[in-house]
Amino acid sequence: MAVKSAFNRPFNWVILLFCIIFVGLFIFTFVNEKFYQTPIGQITHIENKSTSQITDEHHNKDIKHKETLKIKILNGKFEGKTATIQHDYVESQADSEAFSKNNKVLLHIDKHPNDAYITEKKRDSLVVAVTGLFLLTVLLVGRKIGLQSILSLIINTLIVILAIYIHNQSPTVSLFALMSVGIVISTTLTLLLVTGWQWRTLITIISTLLGTFLCIGLTQLVIQLTGGQGLKFETMTFLTLPPKEVFLSSVMIGSLGAVMDVAITIASGMNEILRRTPNISMARWALAGRNIGQDIMGTMTNILLFSYISGSLPMILLYLKNENTITYTISMNWSLEISRAITGGIGIVLTIPITILLMQLWFKLRGVRQ
């Protein structure tokens, strides 16, 4: 009876359908070699030829392995044939990768199977597993809201990719302008999906966009006044785009999520307070909104900081291992990341009073309309 009752709820069928699709895709990744244009092989045998200790010019010690790999090719014109290749790797795997028997790998083959070399492991099974578990967790915890969040995540990803694609096809079109348009569309669709069409949704959209673009405007002003001193744009010299434009675009995308979170938290909190205590004074209502903003301001700023600097941790260790000073290492790896975090923090701080003022303005113009 309990099982029958559970499937009387339509959303449980959605979760069951998702689980079936997820398991099906996961199983498919083990037999999908024929769908790849890139040659794929499976390692059938590994023979260790030699193991030696090596030391570089900075006295970093490592162990180097030389192996002979036998790989059965699973697709393409050499399907069914076996390639025997030499493979070297160091235990730290700083610039190489270790493989195990039965690993499936992507290959590059010139004319003969024995000319092949490994480009990387075939990781689609891991990607599907991690992505599926994440989406399933969101659905189980968030239910309908979780499904809307997944849809907004997909839409936002497509918008960013589309902006990059358009700029790549038409380099004369500003990347920053494309991202700005994408941010407006993304914010509107995300908040409509997550919160639905309510009076506070419009306030959240406006405060999110104002907070985001104001902090970007201030960042642009500071860069103009200081000439960008202290910002290590040379770490992006491999780009064929103006580094400042790429930097501002990345700041805008990174700040948007935190600013949106602050705006929706304050707007929803103030709306709930007003619903429960409709006779609250305007000053007390604004103070409540400010207290909510103060409670989340520090945590959201820290989330931005940790998110940005965590990605550069491997590079910091690599710099230090090669005898660079700690100040040079931090300036080269954390200059742009800390600047992004500070800019996002400014956006968070600005969004708090903007949201409170818009809530008060709406109250004065329209009254309390639930």
C-alpha positions in Angstrom: 0.0 0.0 0.0 2.8 2.4 0.9 4.5 1.8 -2.5 1.2 2.3 -4.3 0.5 5.5 -2.3 4.0 6.8 -3.2 3.4 6.5 -6.9 0.1 8.4 -6.7 2.2 11.5 -6.5 3.1 12.7 -10.0 6.5 14.0 -8.9 7.6 10.6 -7.8 7.1 9.4 -11.4 9.5 12.2 -12.4 12.1 11.0 -10.0 11.6 7.4 -11.1 11.9 8.4 -14.8 15.1 10.3 -14.0 16.6 7.3 -12.2 15.9 5.1 -15.2 17.5 7.6 -17.6 20.5 8.1 -15.2 21.1 4.3 -14.9 20.6 3.8 -18.6 23.1 6.5 -19.5 25.6 5.2 -17.0 25.4 1.7 -18.5 25.6 3.2 -22.0 29.0 4.8 -21.2 30.6 1.4 -20.9 29.6 0.4 -24.5 29.5 3.6 -26.4 32.9 3.5 -28.1 31.3 3.2 -31.6 29.8 6.6 -31.1 33.2 8.3 -30.8 35.1 9.7 -33.7 38.3 9.7 -31.6 40.0 6.2 -31.4 39.4 4.5 -28.1 41.4 1.6 -26.7 41.4 -0.6 -23.7 44.7 -1.4 -21.8 45.1 -5.1 -21.7 48.6 -5.5 -20.4 51.2 -3.3 -18.6 54.9 -4.2 -18.4 57.1 -2.0 -16.2 60.5 -1.6 -18.0 62.3 0.6 -15.5 61.9 2.7 -12.4 64.4 5.5 -11.6 64.7 8.5 -9.2 65.0 11.9 -10.9 65.9 15.3 -9.5 65.2 18.6 -11.3 67.2 21.9 -11.1 65.2 23.0 -8.1 66.1 19.8 -6.2 62.5 18.4 -6.4 62.7 14.6 -6.3 60.4 12.3 -8.1 60.2 8.7 -9.4 60.0 8.1 -13.2 58.4 4.9 -14.6 58.9 3.6 -18.1 56.2 1.1 -19.3 55.1 -0.8 -22.3 51.3 -0.8 -22.8 49.3 -3.2 -24.9 46.0 -1.6 -26.0 43.1 -3.2 -27.8 41.5 -0.6 -30.2 37.8 -0.6 -29.8 36.6 1.6 -32.7 37.5 3.2 -35.9 39.4 1.7 -38.9 41.8 -0.1 -36.6 39.1 -1.7 -34.5 40.1 -5.1 -33.1 43.8 -4.6 -33.6 46.3 -4.3 -30.7 48.8 -1.5 -30.3 52.0 -1.7 -28.3 53.2 1.7 -27.2 55.8 3.1 -24.8 54.5 5.2 -21.9 56.5 7.2 -19.3 55.1 8.9 -16.2 56.3 10.3 -12.9 54.7 9.4 -9.6 53.6 13.0 -8.9 51.8 12.9 -12.2 52.5 16.6 -12.6 52.9 16.4 -16.4 51.9 12.8 -17.1 49.3 10.2 -16.1 49.5 6.7 -14.7 47.2 4.1 -16.2 45.9 0.7 -14.9 44.9 -2.5 -16.6 41.4 -2.3 -18.2 41.4 1.5 -18.3 39.8 2.9 -21.5 41.8 5.7 -23.1 41.4 8.2 -25.9 44.1 7.7 -28.6 45.7 9.7 -31.4 46.8 7.4 -34.3 48.7 8.6 -37.3 49.1 5.7 -39.8 49.6 2.5 -37.8 48.3 1.3 -34.4 51.8 1.3 -33.0 52.2 5.0 -33.8 49.4 5.7 -31.3 49.8 7.8 -28.1 47.3 8.3 -25.3 45.7 11.7 -25.0 43.6 11.1 -21.9 41.5 8.6 -20.0 37.9 8.0 -21.1 36.0 9.6 -18.2 32.4 9.8 -19.4 31.3 7.2 -16.9 32.6 9.3 -14.0 31.1 12.5 -15.5 27.6 10.8 -15.8 27.8 9.3 -12.3 28.7 12.6 -10.6 26.3 14.7 -12.6 23.5 12.2 -12.1 24.0 12.0 -8.3 24.1 15.8 -8.1 20.8 16.2 -10.1 19.1 13.3 -8.2 20.0 14.9 -4.8 18.6 18.3 -6.0 15.4 16.6 -7.1 15.0 14.6 -3.9 15.7 17.5 -1.6 14.1 20.3 -3.6 11.3 18.4 -5.3 9.5 20.8 -7.6 11.8 23.7 -6.7 14.7 21.4 -7.4 13.4 20.6 -10.8 13.0 24.3 -11.6 16.6 24.9 -10.3 17.9 22.3 -12.6 16.1 23.9 -15.6 17.5 27.3 -14.6 21.0 25.8 -14.4 20.7 24.3 -17.9 19.4 27.6 -19.3 22.1 29.6 -17.7 24.8 27.3 -19.0 23.4 27.5 -22.5 23.2 31.3 -22.3 26.9 31.6 -21.3 28.0 29.1 -24.0 25.9 30.9 -26.6 27.5 34.3 -25.7 30.9 32.8 -26.1 30.0 31.1 -29.4 28.6 34.3 -30.9 31.7 36.2 -29.9 33.9 33.4 -31.3 32.0 33.5 -34.6 31.9 37.3 -34.7 35.0 38.7 -32.9 33.9 42.3 -33.5 30.9 41.8 -31.2 32.0 42.7 -27.7 32.2 39.8 -25.3 31.3 42.0 -22.4 28.2 43.3 -24.2 27.1 39.7 -25.0 27.6 38.7 -21.4 25.7 41.7 -20.2 22.7 40.7 -22.3 23.1 37.1 -21.2 23.1 38.2 -17.5 19.8 40.1 -17.9 18.1 37.1 -19.6 19.6 34.6 -17.2 18.6 36.6 -14.1 15.1 37.1 -15.3 14.5 33.4 -16.3 16.2 32.0 -13.2 14.2 34.0 -10.8 10.9 33.4 -12.6 11.6 29.7 -12.6 12.7 29.5 -9.0 10.2 32.0 -7.3 7.4 32.2 -9.9 5.8 35.5 -10.9 5.2 37.4 -7.7 5.6 41.1 -6.8 8.8 40.4 -5.0 10.2 38.6 -8.0 10.4 41.9 -10.0 12.1 43.6 -7.0 14.6 40.7 -6.8 15.4 40.9 -10.6 15.9 44.7 -10.5 18.0 44.6 -7.3 20.2 41.8 -8.7 20.9 43.6 -11.9 21.5 46.9 -10.2 23.9 45.4 -7.7 25.8 43.4 -10.3 26.2 46.3 -12.8 27.0 48.8 -10.2 29.9 46.7 -8.8 31.1 46.2 -12.4 30.9 49.9 -13.0 32.9 50.7 -9.9 35.5 48.1 -10.9 35.8 49.7 -14.3 36.2 53.1 -12.8 38.9 51.9 -10.4 40.8 50.2 -13.2 40.6 53.4 -15.3 41.8 55.6 -12.4 44.7 53.3 -11.4 45.6 52.1 -14.8 45.0 48.5 -13.6 48.1 48.5 -11.4 48.3 45.4 -9.2 46.1 43.4 -11.6 48.3 40.7 -13.2 46.7 40.7 -16.6 49.9 39.2 -18.0 48.6 35.8 -16.6 46.1 36.0 -19.5 48.5 37.0 -22.2 47.8 33.8 -24.2 44.4 35.2 -25.0 43.8 37.0 -28.3 41.2 39.2 -26.6 41.6 42.3 -24.5 42.3 40.9 -21.0 40.4 43.6 -19.2 37.2 42.7 -21.1 37.6 39.0 -20.3 38.3 39.9 -16.6 35.2 42.1 -16.3 33.1 39.5 -18.0 34.3 36.8 -15.6 33.7 39.1 -12.6 30.1 39.8 -13.8 29.3 36.1 -14.1 31.0 35.2 -10.8 29.3 38.0 -8.8 25.8 37.4 -10.2 25.1 34.2 -8.3 26.1 35.7 -4.9 24.2 39.0 -5.6 21.1 37.1 -6.7 21.2 35.0 -3.5 21.4 38.0 -1.3 18.6 39.8 -3.2 16.2 36.9 -3.0 17.0 36.1 0.6 16.3 39.7 1.7 13.2 40.1 -0.4 11.7 36.8 0.7 12.6 37.5 4.3 11.1 40.9 4.3 8.0 39.6 2.5 7.5 36.9 5.2 7.9 39.4 8.0 5.3 41.6 6.4 2.9 38.8 5.9 3.2 37.7 9.6 3.2 41.2 11.1 1.3 43.4 8.7 1.2 46.3 11.2 5.0 46.5 11.4 6.4 50.0 11.1 8.4 51.0 8.0 11.5 51.7 10.0 11.3 48.4 11.9 10.7 46.5 8.6 13.7 48.1 7.0 15.8 47.2 10.1 14.8 43.6 9.8 15.9 43.6 6.2 19.2 45.1 7.1 19.7 42.5 9.8 19.1 39.7 7.3 21.6 41.3 5.0 24.2 41.6 7.7 23.8 38.0 8.6 24.5 36.7 5.1 26.9 39.4 3.9 30.0 37.9 5.5 29.3 34.3 4.6 28.5 35.1 1.0 31.7 37.1 0.6 33.7 34.2 2.1 32.1 31.8 -0.3 33.2 34.0 -3.2 36.7 34.3 -1.9 37.1 30.6 -1.3 35.5 29.7 -4.6 38.0 31.8 -6.6 41.2 31.0 -4.8 40.6 27.3 -4.4 41.1 26.7 -8.2 44.5 28.3 -8.1 45.9 26.1 -5.2 47.7 23.6 -7.5 49.4 26.4 -9.4 50.5 28.0 -6.1 52.1 24.7 -5.0 53.8 24.4 -8.4 55.2 27.9 -8.2 56.5 27.3 -4.7 58.0 24.0 -5.7 60.0 25.8 -8.4 61.5 28.2 -5.8 59.4 31.3 -6.4 58.9 33.6 -3.5 55.6 33.5 -1.6 54.9 37.1 -2.5 55.5 36.6 -6.2 53.5 33.4 -6.2 50.5 35.0 -4.5 50.6 38.1 -6.8 50.7 35.9 -9.9 48.0 33.5 -8.9 45.7 35.3 -6.5 45.8 38.9 -8.0 42.8 38.4 -10.3 41.0 36.0 -8.0 41.1 38.3 -4.9 40.1 41.2 -7.1 37.1 39.2 -8.4 36.1 38.3 -4.8 36.4 41.9 -3.6 34.3 43.1 -6.5 31.7 40.4 -5.8 31.8 41.5 -2.1 31.1 45.1 -3.2 28.1 43.8 -5.2 26.8 42.0 -2.2 27.1 45.0 0.1 25.4 47.3 -2.5 22.5 44.8 -3.1 21.4 44.9 0.6 20.3 48.6 0.7 19.1 48.5 -2.9 16.7 45.6 -2.1 15.5 47.2 1.1 14.8 50.5 -0.7 13.0 48.8 -3.5 10.8 46.8 -1.1 9.9 50.0 0.7 9.2 51.8 -2.5 6.9 49.0 -3.7 5.1 49.1 -0.4 4.5 52.8 -0.6 3.4 52.7 -4.3 1.2 49.6 -4.2 0.5 48.8 -0.6 0.6 45.3 0.9 -0.6 43.0 -1.8 0.1 39.3 -1.3 
